[in-house]
């Protein structure tokens, strides 16, 4: 059996990570390379990309690092131009940039709300704006957007902007999927649940458990029917499927990767 993404050209945003281990973007970059894709690995931080590129070198394949703030339209246009300059086209776009902030509408500062909208939702809008014309020109493609189970239900903490914007990513994907289906472009969403990614130690434990990582991990696992937390590789495997020709008849929908968490009532 051949590699599932053989010959495909992919852009993965948020390809770095806040710490060592398997974040969603890092894992997606590595899995895409393993499956034969060439990858433009995009992040706004060169330090965040270091481990990703180190792992990529061990895997082999073609990868090019690119620094970009995906909330800046001019920078996103430059990102797409860098990909087409090297490889001539874009077959797959994976939108992985995002992050949460605490608070409901009363506690959250207006500027935090605005920043969350830009980071989690406008970024997806802008990458689609600049990538779609390239995909149309070359006869099709696949876009995989990453949302969150916070966009589907309450997941244990008030994070109103994150929840609203991730719900927005899901609906944005559906609208773009229907509009561009006649042009051979599929658009789907991966909806990760409470994974054990480097974000847990780097940020979430401080936000929600007073820095107690083990307490946060116990709380998160208790919500998952399968009894363990996945990591970025589980997200990446879903993205591989949606980006591949195996998913040729799949568009405008979601794969929830959460160990059954959103299927239960409590």
N, C-alpha and C positions, 0 to 999 in steps of 0.2 A: 504494500500500500504506500502510495506516495505521500509526501508532506502536504498537509491540508491547505496551506497558504502559499504553496510554491509559486514564485514569480510575482506575487502581489507586492504593491508598494503601499506602505502604511505610514500614517502620521499618528503618533501616540502622544497626547498632551498629558502633562503631569507625570512624565516618565521617571522623574526622580522620586525621592522619598525623604521624610523628615528624620529617618534613622535607619539603622541596619535591619535587614529583613525583607519580607515580602509585602510591600505595599501594592496597591492595585495597578498603578502605572508601571512600576518596575517589573512586576510579574507579567503583565501583558506584553511589555517590550520583549522580555526573554522568551515567553511562550511563542510569540509571533516569529521571532528569529528561529526558534527550534522547528517551527512548522514551515520554514522556507521563505518567509516574507523579508523584504528589505524595509528598514524602519528609520524614519526620522523621529528621534527621541527628543521630545520637547519639554523644557522646564524653564522656569524663570531664574532658577538657582543653579549655578555650575556645581556647587558642593553637593546638592541633592542628587545630581546625575552621576557622581563619581562611582558609587557602588554599582549602579545600573550598567554603566559602561564597562566596568571591570567584569561583571558577570557576562555581559554581552561578548567580550573578547574571549572568554572561556568557551562560550557556545559556538562562536563563529558566525558567519553570515555578514551581511552588509548593514551597518548601523551608522547613522550620522547624528551627532548631538546638535541641537539648535536651541539657543536661548530666546525665549519669547514670553511677554506678558500677554496672555490671551484675552485680557479685557481691553486691549488697545487694538483698534481696527487696523491701523497702519502696520503694527508689529505682526498681526495675524496674516495680513497680505504678504508680508515679507517671509513669513514661515512657509506659506504655500508656494511662493516663488522659489524658495530654497529647495523644496522637495521636487518641484517640476524641473528646476535647473539640473539637479543631479540625476533624476530618474525619468523625467518626461511626463509624469502623470501622478495622480493619487487614486489608488483603488480602494483604500480603506482609511477611514478617519475614526479614531477612538478618542472621545472627549472624556477625560478622567479628572480634570481640574475641579476642585471643590473643597469645602471645609465648613465646619459648623461654628456657630457662636451661641452662647447661652442667652436665655431670656425670652419672655413673652413681650407683647407690645408695650407694656408699661415700663418694664425694666430695661428694654433694649434701647440704646441711643439711636437716633435717626440715622446718624452717619454709619453705624454698624449695619443697620438694615440695608442701606444703600450699597455698602461694600459687599454684603452677602449676595444681593441681587446681581451685582456685576460679576462677582467671582464664580458663582454657581450657575447662573442662568444666562447672563449676557455673553459670557465666554462661549457657551454652546451656540448661541445665535450667531456670533461673529465667525466662528470657525466654519459653521455651515454656510454662511453668506459667502465666504471666500473659496471654500472647497467645492461647493455644488457646481458652479460653472465649469470647473475643471473636469469633474466627473461626467457632466453632461456632454462636454466636448469629446470625451473618450469613450462614451457609450455605456456608462453605468458605474456602479460602485456600491460600497456598503458603509454605512455610518453606524457606529455603536456608541451610544451615550450612556454614561454612568449616572444613575440616580441614587436613591437610598430608600430603605424601608421607612425612613422618617417621612418620606413623601407619600406613604400609604396609610400610616397609622401612628399613634403615639408610641414612642419607643423608649420611654423612661425619663426623659428630661425635656423641659420647655426650651425649644430652639426654633422659634416661630419662623424666622427668616430661612433657616436651612430647610425646614419641612416644606415651606411654601415654594421655595425655589426648586427643590428636588421634585415636588409634584409638578411644577412647571416644566421641568426637563422631560418628564414622562409624556406630558401632553404635547409639548413642542415636537417630540419625536413622532407622535402619531400624525400630527398635521403635516409635517414635512414628508413622512412616509407616503401618505395618500397623494400629496401634490406631485411627488417625484417618481412614484411607481411607474407611470408610463414611460419614463426616461431610463428605466433599468436601475434605479437607485433604491436600495433597501435601507430602511432606518429602523433600528430597534434599540431597546434600552436594557441594560443589565441593572438589576436592583439589588445591591448587596445589603445584607443584614449586618448584625453585630459581629464583625470579623476581628480576629486578633492580628492587626497590622501594626507597624511601628507607631502609628498615630496614638495607640492606646497609652504607651509609655510616654511619648513625647508631649501629648497635649490633653487627652481625655481624662487621665487619672487626676490631673491637677484641677480640671474643670468640675469634675463630678464626684470625686472620692477623696478629696483632700490630699492627693498625692499617693494614696494607697492603691498601688497597681493590683495587688492580689485581691483586695476587696472589690474592685471594679470588675475584675475578671470573673470572680465568683457570681456577682450580680448578673453579668451578661450571660454567662453559661446557663444560669438558672432559667432564663427565658427561652432557651433553645431546646425543642423536643429531641433533637438528635443527641444532645448532651455534650457537645463540644463546639468550639468555634472554628470555622474555616479561616483562611487567610487570603491574601491577594491572589494566590494561585487558583483558587476556586472562582474568583471573579474573572481571572484571565482565561480560564478554560471555557467559560460561557462566552466570552468575547471572541475566542477563536472560532467557536461554532458559528456565531452570528456573522462573523466576517468571512467565513468560508462558503464555498459553493454548496456545501451540505445544507445550508440554510437558504437555498435559492427561492423557496416558496414561503419564507418567513419575513414579514415586514409589518411595521406598525404595532408591535407587541413588546412584551417584557419577559425576561427570565429573572425570577426572584431567586437569589442565592442567599438563603438565610437559615438553613437547617430546620425549616418548618415554623419559625417564630411568628410570622404574620398569619399563619393558619390557625393559631390558637387564640382563645378569647381573652386570657389574662396577661 
